[in-house]
């Protein structure tokens, strides 16, 4: 899939402010790119995940949205994001190095 097609389908997890009753999982800023991740947690599991990011990079926005989808249902103690699965999802994108870089920005926020 292309990032532009993913965004056209509608972002499910982007927020402008931290949602009430969500805890901050982490944040990261590299250059002009910034991300904050939030989760609603019940019984040690992430039942919902949201993010707030800079709006300069469509790749960052789409990747963060997909990664938040992948967080849902995971244990808060053992977050595991499969980078290759994320890259494969956006395999139609030409700038593979930018995809890798934006994934790393998001994952640093989740460390």
C-alpha positions in Angstrom: 0.0 0.0 0.0 1.1 3.6 -0.5 1.1 6.1 2.4 -1.3 8.4 0.4 -3.8 5.5 0.0 -3.6 4.7 3.7 -4.3 8.3 4.7 -7.2 8.5 2.2 -8.8 5.6 4.0 -8.9 7.7 7.1 -6.6 7.9 10.1 -8.1 6.0 13.1 -5.7 6.9 15.9 -4.4 10.5 15.4 -5.4 13.0 18.0 -4.6 16.7 18.6 -4.5 16.4 22.4 -3.8 13.5 24.8 -7.1 11.7 25.3 -8.6 11.6 28.8 -7.9 8.3 30.7 -5.0 7.4 28.5 -1.4 7.2 29.7 1.6 8.5 27.8 3.7 5.6 26.4 6.4 7.9 25.3 7.5 10.7 23.0 10.4 11.4 20.6 11.5 14.3 18.5 14.1 14.2 15.8 14.6 17.3 13.7 11.2 18.5 12.5 9.5 15.2 13.3 7.8 14.7 16.7 5.5 11.9 18.0 3.8 11.2 21.3 2.0 7.9 21.9 -0.8 7.2 24.3 -2.6 4.1 25.5 -5.7 3.1 27.3 -4.8 0.2 29.5 -6.9 -2.3 31.3 -5.6 -5.4 33.1 -2.1 -4.9 31.8 -3.3 -4.9 28.1 -3.4 -2.0 25.7 -7.0 -1.8 24.6 -6.6 1.4 22.5 -3.7 3.4 21.3 -3.5 7.0 19.9 -0.8 9.3 18.8 -0.1 13.0 18.3 2.5 14.0 15.7 3.9 16.8 13.7 2.0 17.2 10.4 5.0 17.7 8.2 5.5 14.1 7.1 2.7 11.9 5.7 4.9 8.9 6.1 5.3 9.5 9.9 1.5 10.0 10.2 0.6 6.8 8.4 3.2 4.7 10.1 2.2 5.9 13.5 -1.4 5.2 12.8 -0.6 1.6 11.7 1.7 1.0 14.6 -1.0 2.2 17.0 -3.3 -0.4 15.4 -0.6 -3.0 16.1 -0.3 -2.0 19.7 -3.9 -2.8 20.5 -4.3 -6.1 22.4 -0.6 -6.2 23.4 0.7 -6.5 27.0 2.0 -3.1 28.3 4.9 -5.1 29.7 5.9 -6.6 26.4 5.3 -4.3 23.5 6.4 -5.9 20.2 6.3 -4.1 16.9 7.4 -6.1 13.9 9.3 -3.6 11.7 9.4 -5.9 8.7 5.6 -6.3 8.8 5.2 -2.6 8.9 7.6 -2.1 6.0 5.9 -4.9 4.0 2.5 -3.2 4.5 3.9 0.0 2.8 6.0 -1.9 0.3 4.7 0.2 -2.6 6.5 3.3 -1.2 9.7 4.2 -3.1 11.6 6.0 -0.3 12.4 2.9 1.8 15.1 4.8 3.8 12.5 7.3 4.9 10.0 4.6 5.9 12.8 3.0 8.0 13.7 6.3 9.6 10.1 7.2 10.5 9.5 3.7 12.0 12.6 4.2 14.1 11.4 7.6 15.3 8.1 6.0 16.5 9.8 3.0 18.1 12.1 5.2 20.1 9.0 6.9 21.5 7.8 3.4 22.6 11.0 2.3 24.3 
